Amino acid sequence: MSKALRLSEKWFQRGLWLVAFAFAGFLIGLGGKVVASLHGVEQVLVLEQFMDQGQAGAARQQRDLSEAAMEQARSALEQAQQRNKVAAANTHAASETFDNWVATRRATARPEQDVELIERTRALDVLKAEERKTLAAVEAQEQKHLDARQAHEAAQKRWYALEEGARPAYESALRMQELRVFGYRLALTLPLLALAGWLWAKQRKSTYWPFVWGFIFFAAFAFFVELVPYLPSYGGYVRYIVGILLTVLVGRQAIVSLQRYLERQKAAEALPDTQRRQHLSYDVAQARLAKGVCPGCERGVDLKDPKMDYCPHCGIGLFNQCGQCATRKNAFTRFCSSCGSAAATAPAD
């Protein structure tokens, strides 16, 4: 911020930059919503859309039925295994009880217990027969479950074959969709960038410069940042190519502006001192002096040297004497800092 500016003017300048950043922030928020919603303009593609619908319907039905049959067989197998487990436990418990009873029978050697021995043996045979029956049921369910699983695997292979056949068309359609969506986003952000370039070239120093700079910040962010997450694999080339073109255009403009500036300076330095002062504004002159450069040619000068009254590069007067008190003073001030008298000549506003 220039030291020649009034205090209020400095704060107004800072406040206007805050306006520019706030304006850019709201535009960036709105632009982000718009760019993100552009994805919804295209239908979501799924691989099944590109399969033969007749074969896909039959394969899907076969896959679902085989999956249901496999699940049913698995549930029945679990039930059969549980029943076999219970039957085996019953047989094991009865066998242990029988063995204990037989041991007691041998110890007592009582003939009247022979009838009970026969009954216990028959009961144990019944339990073992039940165990064998449940085991056979388990084996039968295991076979059914195996058949259902193999049928499901066959249905899955058929479905995968249909998917692989449809994948090339699906990926091609997906790439085209990405290209269209990228085109939508590029069609939105590229004109903004172009408009921002025009505003920077023509309006950046206008009365409403905070809104101009806010829009420039927004357009640059929308193109170089907001567009990045949505770039397809080839989209990065667009961003870099546009960046190169902008750099070339801005660089060329900067070079041309420098040449024009040097020509203007050369022509101005050839003018008399009085005329040159008429083209220098008060604030510009004070700002350049505050930086230790000549207000006329902008080359460095030693302003602390008491003998430095004229610029050694362009000859413009830097210091003169007050017409009232003869005090040495800045030649670009409007009033003498010692007596307050008005200067004879001073730069325009």
Secondary structure, DSSP 8 states (H G I E B T S, - for coil): --TTS-HHHHHHHHHHHHHHHHHHHHHHHHHHHHHHHGGGGS----GGGGS-HHHHHHHHHHHHHHHHHHHHHHHHHHHHHHHHHHHHHHHHHHHHHHHHHHHHHHHH--GGGHHHHHHHHHHHHHHHHHHHHHHHHHHHHHHHHHHHHHHHHHHHHHHHHHHHHHHHHHHHHHHHHHHHHHHHHHHHHHHHHHHHHHHHHHTTTSTTHHHHHHHHHHHHHIIIIITGGG--TTHHHHHHHHHHHHHHHHHHHHHHHHHHHHHHHHHHHTS-HHHHHHTSBHHHHHHHHHTTB-TTT--B--TT-TT--B-TTT--B-EEE-TTT--EEETT-SB-TTT--B-SS--B-
